[in-house]
Amino acid sequence: MKVKYTRHQVPRGTRPDAEVMGKIYLIKKVSILRATYQVRLLAFKAVDERKRLVLKVPKTCQFHPSLKALIRLTGSTIKREEI
């Protein structure tokens, strides 16, 4: 994966909502979820640590094409669960 930096080239950090039994959880209550910097950083962490990133979103949530591309890039690392 290619790591992207912020506007001033300073890498920022993010924390997941939970880490349990080899899974990293990110809970979002949105109608459309994009591959934001937060999602990309957690996906990188999941790939690096050989864990799964679980996106807990509402049933009606749509994944933006950028997130779909990230899911294809990371293989089976990112998983969707409904709230």
OpenMM code with the backbone's topology and positions (N, CA, C; nanometers):
from openmm import Vec3, app, unit

residues = "MET LYS VAL LYS TYR THR ARG HIS GLN VAL PRO ARG GLY THR ARG PRO ASP ALA GLU VAL MET GLY LYS ILE TYR LEU ILE LYS LYS VAL SER ILE LEU ARG ALA THR TYR GLN VAL ARG LEU LEU ALA PHE LYS ALA VAL ASP GLU ARG LYS ARG LEU VAL LEU LYS VAL PRO LYS THR CYS GLN PHE HIS PRO SER LEU LYS ALA LEU ILE ARG LEU THR GLY SER THR ILE LYS ARG GLU GLU ILE".split()
positions = [
    Vec3(0.0835, -0.1187, 0.0000),
    Vec3(0.0000, 0.0000, 0.0000),
    Vec3(0.0872, 0.1239, 0.0000),
    Vec3(0.0393, 0.2261, -0.0668),
    Vec3(0.1104, 0.3519, -0.0712),
    Vec3(0.0557, 0.4436, 0.0373),
    Vec3(0.1417, 0.4935, 0.1237),
    Vec3(0.1006, 0.5822, 0.2323),
    Vec3(0.0969, 0.7239, 0.1788),
    Vec3(-0.0143, 0.7949, 0.2031),
    Vec3(-0.0265, 0.9340, 0.1613),
    Vec3(-0.0107, 1.0231, 0.2835),
    Vec3(0.0430, 1.1424, 0.2605),
    Vec3(0.0642, 1.2372, 0.3681),
    Vec3(-0.0349, 1.3531, 0.3573),
    Vec3(-0.0430, 1.4293, 0.4642),
    Vec3(-0.1302, 1.5460, 0.4648),
    Vec3(-0.0680, 1.6584, 0.3835),
    Vec3(-0.1363, 1.7707, 0.3777),
    Vec3(-0.0931, 1.8826, 0.2953),
    Vec3(0.0489, 1.9285, 0.3287),
    Vec3(0.0869, 1.9254, 0.4537),
    Vec3(0.2204, 1.9700, 0.4935),
    Vec3(0.3179, 1.8536, 0.5091),
    Vec3(0.2849, 1.7379, 0.4544),
    Vec3(0.3697, 1.6196, 0.4577),
    Vec3(0.3991, 1.5721, 0.5994),
    Vec3(0.3028, 1.5854, 0.6876),
    Vec3(0.3158, 1.5393, 0.8247),
    Vec3(0.2187, 1.4227, 0.8439),
    Vec3(0.2701, 1.3012, 0.8657),
    Vec3(0.1783, 1.1888, 0.8849),
    Vec3(0.1009, 1.2045, 1.0143),
    Vec3(-0.0265, 1.1772, 1.0079),
    Vec3(-0.1123, 1.1859, 1.1259),
    Vec3(-0.1499, 1.0453, 1.1688),
    Vec3(-0.1951, 1.0322, 1.2898),
    Vec3(-0.2342, 0.9021, 1.3407),
    Vec3(-0.3845, 0.8947, 1.3617),
    Vec3(-0.4334, 0.7759, 1.3807),
    Vec3(-0.5744, 0.7545, 1.4093),
    Vec3(-0.5869, 0.6329, 1.4996),
    Vec3(-0.6946, 0.6276, 1.5718),
    Vec3(-0.7209, 0.5132, 1.6589),
    Vec3(-0.8517, 0.4487, 1.6185),
    Vec3(-0.8559, 0.3180, 1.6225),
    Vec3(-0.9830, 0.2509, 1.5931),
    Vec3(-1.0778, 0.2642, 1.7122),
    Vec3(-1.2036, 0.2323, 1.6897),
    Vec3(-1.3004, 0.2339, 1.7996),
    Vec3(-1.2761, 0.1177, 1.8949),
    Vec3(-1.2237, 0.0064, 1.8430),
    Vec3(-1.1923, -0.1094, 1.9276),
    Vec3(-1.0942, -0.2006, 1.8550),
    Vec3(-1.0184, -0.2766, 1.9332),
    Vec3(-0.9306, -0.3819, 1.8806),
    Vec3(-0.9535, -0.5052, 1.9660),
    Vec3(-1.0084, -0.6096, 1.9031),
    Vec3(-1.0423, -0.7315, 1.9754),
    Vec3(-1.0071, -0.8527, 1.8904),
    Vec3(-0.9321, -0.9463, 1.9492),
    Vec3(-0.9072, -1.0766, 1.8867),
    Vec3(-0.8664, -1.0691, 1.7389),
    Vec3(-0.7669, -0.9903, 1.7078),
    Vec3(-0.7171, -0.9825, 1.5711),
    Vec3(-0.8042, -0.9033, 1.4764),
    Vec3(-0.8968, -0.8239, 1.5293),
    Vec3(-0.9836, -0.7401, 1.4464),
    Vec3(-0.9743, -0.5959, 1.4941),
    Vec3(-0.9753, -0.5057, 1.3973),
    Vec3(-0.9762, -0.3631, 1.4243),
    Vec3(-1.1134, -0.3117, 1.3822),
    Vec3(-1.1858, -0.2495, 1.4751),
    Vec3(-1.3217, -0.2032, 1.4470),
    Vec3(-1.3252, -0.0523, 1.4269),
    Vec3(-1.3974, -0.0106, 1.3239),
    Vec3(-1.4267, 0.1299, 1.2995),
    Vec3(-1.5773, 0.1402, 1.2814),
    Vec3(-1.6422, 0.2177, 1.3677),
    Vec3(-1.7875, 0.2303, 1.3655),
    Vec3(-1.8233, 0.3665, 1.3072),
    Vec3(-1.9039, 0.3654, 1.2019),
    Vec3(-1.9471, 0.4886, 1.1359),
    Vec3(-2.0967, 0.4820, 1.1110),
    Vec3(-2.1667, 0.5910, 1.1398),
    Vec3(-2.3096, 0.5989, 1.1121),
    Vec3(-2.3290, 0.7036, 1.0030),
    Vec3(-2.3036, 0.6612, 0.8795),
    Vec3(-2.3091, 0.7505, 0.7641),
    Vec3(-2.3886, 0.6847, 0.6525),
    Vec3(-2.4322, 0.7664, 0.5558),
    Vec3(-2.5050, 0.7106, 0.4419),
    Vec3(-2.4102, 0.6697, 0.3301),
    Vec3(-2.2968, 0.7403, 0.3190),
    Vec3(-2.1937, 0.7064, 0.2200),
    Vec3(-2.0588, 0.7077, 0.2909),
    Vec3(-1.9826, 0.6002, 0.2762),
    Vec3(-1.8503, 0.5922, 0.3385),
    Vec3(-1.7441, 0.5946, 0.2300),
    Vec3(-1.6538, 0.6893, 0.2430),
    Vec3(-1.5431, 0.7046, 0.1472),
    Vec3(-1.4149, 0.6488, 0.2075),
    Vec3(-1.3145, 0.6346, 0.1239),
    Vec3(-1.1825, 0.5910, 0.1715),
    Vec3(-1.1107, 0.7140, 0.2258),
    Vec3(-1.1515, 0.7578, 0.3432),
    Vec3(-1.0917, 0.8751, 0.4053),
    Vec3(-0.9514, 0.8415, 0.4551),
    Vec3(-0.8810, 0.9449, 0.4993),
    Vec3(-0.7465, 0.9244, 0.5517),
    Vec3(-0.7507, 0.8293, 0.6710),
    Vec3(-0.8535, 0.8422, 0.7548),
    Vec3(-0.8696, 0.7549, 0.8711),
    Vec3(-0.8864, 0.6090, 0.8282),
    Vec3(-0.9709, 0.5847, 0.7308),
    Vec3(-0.9948, 0.4480, 0.6833),
    Vec3(-0.8685, 0.3915, 0.6197),
    Vec3(-0.7991, 0.4730, 0.5399),
    Vec3(-0.6763, 0.4253, 0.4751),
    Vec3(-0.5683, 0.3922, 0.5771),
    Vec3(-0.5529, 0.4767, 0.6802),
    Vec3(-0.4522, 0.4483, 0.7836),
    Vec3(-0.4841, 0.3201, 0.8598),
    Vec3(-0.6113, 0.3003, 0.8944),
    Vec3(-0.6483, 0.1778, 0.9658),
    Vec3(-0.6342, 0.0552, 0.8764),
    Vec3(-0.6614, 0.0703, 0.7468),
    Vec3(-0.6412, -0.0410, 0.6540),
    Vec3(-0.4928, -0.0754, 0.6451),
    Vec3(-0.4073, 0.0260, 0.6400),
    Vec3(-0.2633, 0.0029, 0.6375),
    Vec3(-0.2189, -0.0693, 0.7643),
    Vec3(-0.2712, -0.0247, 0.8795),
    Vec3(-0.2370, -0.0888, 1.0067),
    Vec3(-0.2819, -0.2342, 1.0075),
    Vec3(-0.4018, -0.2611, 0.9560),
    Vec3(-0.4532, -0.3978, 0.9520),
    Vec3(-0.3671, -0.4867, 0.8625),
    Vec3(-0.3281, -0.4364, 0.7486),
    Vec3(-0.2422, -0.5137, 0.6578),
    Vec3(-0.1066, -0.5376, 0.7220),
    Vec3(-0.0507, -0.4332, 0.7821),
    Vec3(0.0807, -0.4416, 0.8438),
    Vec3(0.0838, -0.5404, 0.9603),
    Vec3(-0.0229, -0.5424, 1.0410),
    Vec3(-0.0277, -0.6296, 1.1584),
    Vec3(-0.1003, -0.7621, 1.1314),
    Vec3(-0.1374, -0.7844, 1.0073),
    Vec3(-0.2096, -0.9061, 0.9656),
    Vec3(-0.3377, -0.9263, 1.0467),
    Vec3(-0.4145, -0.8185, 1.0547),
    Vec3(-0.5432, -0.8214, 1.1226),
    Vec3(-0.6527, -0.7890, 1.0211),
    Vec3(-0.7768, -0.7918, 1.0670),
    Vec3(-0.8897, -0.7537, 0.9821),
    Vec3(-0.9430, -0.6189, 1.0264),
    Vec3(-0.9783, -0.5357, 0.9311),
    Vec3(-1.0455, -0.4097, 0.9589),
    Vec3(-1.1939, -0.4327, 0.9371),
    Vec3(-1.2722, -0.4161, 1.0427),
    Vec3(-1.4169, -0.4363, 1.0353),
    Vec3(-1.4835, -0.2997, 1.0372),
    Vec3(-1.5555, -0.2686, 0.9292),
    Vec3(-1.6296, -0.1437, 0.9193),
    Vec3(-1.7733, -0.1702, 0.9608),
    Vec3(-1.8129, -0.1190, 1.0760),
    Vec3(-1.9500, -0.1363, 1.1244),
    Vec3(-2.0296, -0.0142, 1.0797),
    Vec3(-2.1204, -0.0371, 0.9842),
    Vec3(-2.1988, 0.0710, 0.9243),
    Vec3(-2.3457, 0.0298, 0.9176),
    Vec3(-2.4369, 0.1274, 0.9019),
    Vec3(-2.5785, 0.0928, 0.8871),
    Vec3(-2.6032, 0.0102, 0.7605),
    Vec3(-2.7114, -0.0602, 0.7592),
    Vec3(-2.7459, -0.1453, 0.6449),
    Vec3(-2.7601, -0.0644, 0.5160),
    Vec3(-2.8060, 0.0589, 0.5287),
    Vec3(-2.8294, 0.1432, 0.4111),
    Vec3(-2.7052, 0.2171, 0.3628),
    Vec3(-2.5938, 0.2021, 0.4302),
    Vec3(-2.4708, 0.2725, 0.3942),
    Vec3(-2.4168, 0.2216, 0.2597),
    Vec3(-2.3828, 0.3159, 0.1733),
    Vec3(-2.3232, 0.2848, 0.0443),
    Vec3(-2.1729, 0.3088, 0.0518),
    Vec3(-2.0964, 0.2246, -0.0141),
    Vec3(-1.9516, 0.2443, -0.0203),
    Vec3(-1.9180, 0.3237, -0.1461),
    Vec3(-1.8427, 0.4297, -0.1290),
    Vec3(-1.7964, 0.5142, -0.2389),
    Vec3(-1.6991, 0.4332, -0.3257),
    Vec3(-1.6901, 0.4645, -0.4550),
    Vec3(-1.5943, 0.3923, -0.5403),
    Vec3(-1.4508, 0.3938, -0.4887),
    Vec3(-1.4098, 0.4996, -0.4200),
    Vec3(-1.2728, 0.5028, -0.3649),
    Vec3(-1.2548, 0.3958, -0.2579),
    Vec3(-1.3581, 0.3717, -0.1771),
    Vec3(-1.3502, 0.2675, -0.0746),
    Vec3(-1.3559, 0.1290, -0.1382),
    Vec3(-1.4363, 0.1137, -0.2406),
    Vec3(-1.4423, -0.0151, -0.3112),
    Vec3(-1.3062, -0.0493, -0.3714),
    Vec3(-1.2378, 0.0519, -0.4241),
    Vec3(-1.1041, 0.0295, -0.4805),
    Vec3(-1.0053, -0.0105, -0.3708),
    Vec3(-1.0153, 0.0519, -0.2541),
    Vec3(-0.9284, 0.0161, -0.1414),
    Vec3(-0.9544, -0.1269, -0.0956),
    Vec3(-1.0797, -0.1670, -0.0940),
    Vec3(-1.1144, -0.3037, -0.0550),
    Vec3(-1.0553, -0.4040, -0.1539),
    Vec3(-1.0636, -0.3721, -0.2833),
    Vec3(-1.0028, -0.4608, -0.3848),
    Vec3(-0.8516, -0.4673, -0.3675),
    Vec3(-0.7902, -0.3538, -0.3332),
    Vec3(-0.6449, -0.3473, -0.3171),
    Vec3(-0.5962, -0.4290, -0.1975),
    Vec3(-0.6708, -0.4280, -0.0884),
    Vec3(-0.6276, -0.4960, 0.0331),
    Vec3(-0.6749, -0.6404, 0.0426),
    Vec3(-0.7515, -0.6859, -0.0518),
    Vec3(-0.7978, -0.8256, -0.0510),
    Vec3(-0.9025, -0.8489, 0.0554),
    Vec3(-0.8836, -0.9472, 0.1389),
    Vec3(-0.9835, -0.9843, 0.2395),
    Vec3(-0.9592, -0.9153, 0.3741),
    Vec3(-0.8794, -0.8110, 0.3758),
    Vec3(-0.8466, -0.7419, 0.5005),
    Vec3(-0.9642, -0.6617, 0.5540),
    Vec3(-1.0422, -0.5980, 0.4660),
    Vec3(-1.1524, -0.5121, 0.5082),
    Vec3(-1.2842, -0.5892, 0.4965),
    Vec3(-1.3614, -0.5849, 0.6044),
    Vec3(-1.4885, -0.6567, 0.6100),
    Vec3(-1.5969, -0.5600, 0.6556),
    Vec3(-1.7179, -0.5788, 0.6058),
    Vec3(-1.8315, -0.4953, 0.6427),
    Vec3(-1.9235, -0.5694, 0.7387),
    Vec3(-1.9651, -0.5016, 0.8437),
    Vec3(-2.0657, -0.5543, 0.9353),
    Vec3(-2.1723, -0.4485, 0.9518),
    Vec3(-2.2961, -0.4923, 0.9696),
    Vec3(-2.4059, -0.3977, 0.9866),
    Vec3(-2.4303, -0.3715, 1.1341),
    Vec3(-2.4666, -0.2465, 1.1626),
    Vec3(-2.4976, -0.2064, 1.3002),
    Vec3(-2.6356, -0.2565, 1.3355),
] * unit.nanometer
topology = app.Topology()
chain = topology.addChain("A")
for resn in residues:
    res = topology.addResidue(resn, chain)
    for name in ("N", "CA", "C"):
        topology.addAtom(name, app.Element.getBySymbol(name[0]), res)
